[in-house]
Amino acid sequence: MAPTEAERSLKPLQTSASVGIRVVTVVAAALVRSDLRLLLSQRPEGKPMAGLWELPGGKLEVGETPRTGLIRELREELAIEVDPADLSPFAFASHDYPSFHLLMPVFLCRKWSGEVRGAEGQAFRWVAPEELADYPTPEADIPLIARYLEWSRP
């Protein structure tokens, strides 16, 4: 089928390569217990932003959707299993760091199987909403934590 006049008039989108910005896509989970405590993982020594607390997740691999990538990351990082139906779109981050742009969809997850443990040796904490300000986070996570606080208010 031939493109319509409107489709022909659209300019192609610029890719990150065409404007010199590297876009890194990661996916994260807001894992929430019934008492509304949110799971934060601490970035390990030797990684960028070491010592900061963040939502668990990681980079997508080639061919993964955000849900499948997040399920893999949660299995690898926290030794838990999550059903794709238990991941609800929640928020996203779009943040400029000095050497790349971060794009991060975040899913809310309140149900999983297995006991959360730092499978890669990272520290983690279940944090009450009123204590979240005590945990320094990467810049991209700041609006996500604010969104979580709005969501968790009675």
Protein Blocks (a to p, Z undefined) as FASTA:
>chain_A
ZZdfklmmpccdddfklnopacddddddddddfkopacdddddehiahihiacdeddddd
ehiafklmmmmmmmmmnopacdfklpccfbdcddddfkbccdddddddfbdedjdddfko
pacddddfklmmmpccdfklmmmmmmmmmmmpZZ
